[in-house]
Each structure stands twice: as C-alpha cells, then as structure tokens.
Amino acid sequence: MSGLRIGGGGLATQRGLKRPQRVKAGEAPLVLNAFVLSPTKFADLLNVGDPTKKADLESRNVLFMEDGASAYLKKLFQVLV
C-alpha cells in the first residue's frame, strides 16, 4: 500500500449544504460535525511528514487511530462538547 495523498481538496466536502433557516429565539443553532478516523499511520501519509502538519490535520477533524482509542476519542469528544 502506498499511503494516502493529502491535497487537491480531497478532504473538502463534495457538495455545499442547504442554506440554514433562521434560528428561532431561544433555540440553539444546528451544528454539524464530521470526522475522519484514519487507520493509516501518520508517518505513512505522502507529502505530510512533520508534527505541525499532523496538528493541522487534527484541527480539521482528521484523527489517527494509531494514537489509541483513548487519545483519538478524547479529541473527538472535546470538539463535540
């Protein structure tokens, strides 16, 4: 396996979302979150190699399963809470 190549908008959504309707007074706005849980080791990615880029990917909700369930699940739930 050659690894995963990051770039060219491969992590972008393919379609835009429907324009949200106005939020009524006292109603919480709708929030959508999406995550990529990657079984690929960070070191095996192509064109990505330093820890700064790993942090960048994690800030875009790309989490690496190699870090262990307790680590990536903690990061996932920190975003959701």
N, C-alpha and C positions, 0 to 999 in steps of 0.2 A: 504494500500500500504506500502511495507516495505522499500522503498527508493532505491537509486541507489548505487551499489557497484563499487568503482573505483579500478582498479588493473588488473593484468594479461594481460596488453596490450589492454584492452578494448577500449582505446582511440587512439590506433595506427591505421594507415591505413592498410587495409587488403591486398592491392597489391601495389607493387612498381610502380613508374611512369616510363614511357618510357624515356630513356636517351635523354636529350635535345640536339638539334642540335646546332651547333656553331652559336653564335650571329654575325651578320654582323656588320662591322664598322658603327658607328652612330645609331645603332638600340638598343633599350632598351631590356634587357633580360626579358623573360617571368617570372612573379611571380604568384604563385598560393597560395591563402589563403583559409583556411576553418575554420569555427566557429561552435561551438555547443552552441545553445541558450537553456538553461535548464529552464523549468518551475518548476523543483524540487527545493525547498528551500535548500540552502547550509546546514543548520542545519539538514535536513532530510537525508543527504547522510550517508551511512555507511562507517566506517573506515576513515572518514575525519571529523575533528572537529575544528581545530584551524584556526585562520585567516591567518597564514602563508601558510597553505595548500590551502586556497581559492586564495591567491595571486599566488601560484604555478599553480593552475588550470587556472586562468585567463591569466597567461603568456603563457599557452598552448592553448589559444583561446577558453576556456570553460567559457562562460559568463552566469550569473544568472539573469533571468528575474525578480526575486523578488526585485532586486535593482532599478527597474523602468526603463522605456524605455529611459529616458534621460541619465541615467548612463550607461546602457549596450551599447546603440547605440554610445555614445561618445567614449567608449573604443574600440568598433568595428572600427569606422572610424579613430581613432588615428593610428590603425595598418595599415589601407588601404592607408592612406595619406603618 
